[in-house]
């Protein structure tokens, strides 16, 4: 379980295909605090640490993960949002995030709002978003400001812009999207997903 509050950025250092799997080597300032078998959210996708070196660590993505997330778009040098799993006796600053990406979405608009930024995303199917509800974009817990069928917008403050990979997004970028778990259950009960 995660909160959607990004701790730091990581950098993809190496990508090694291995049959249907892909091993990613990531460098990060939190590497020395990690341990083997630990869950870390990478752009909102929960991956297990399988190897640690001095300044980097390795995670492995299976074929399903590669198909359902934006990990297939990663290149050496890609900046990745990182969050370690939540501590159960801590504050839940964002919202309940599982680290299970539901789908990807395309950034269709970025609007500079003179001190903040508004990002609009479009996705195919899946759960609906609701205005003032929670959504996770590349692992970042955000509040929906506009919601339409298969489209929503979020606004980013300067801190989030600088300390997550939002500053690297462009129109056409693909992001990982996890819908709010409570909203998913309600949509299922209502027969809307």
Beta strands, then each sheet from edge to edge (+ up, - down):
strand 1: 8-18
strand 2: 21-28
strand 3: 39-42
strand 4: 45-52
strand 5: 56-61
strand 6: 79-84
strand 7: 103-112
strand 8: 116-123
strand 9: 134-137
strand 10: 140-148
strand 11: 151-157
strand 12: 174-179
sheet 1: 1+ 2- 5+ 4- 3+ 6- 1+
sheet 2: 7+ 8- 11+ 10- 9+ 12- 7+
end
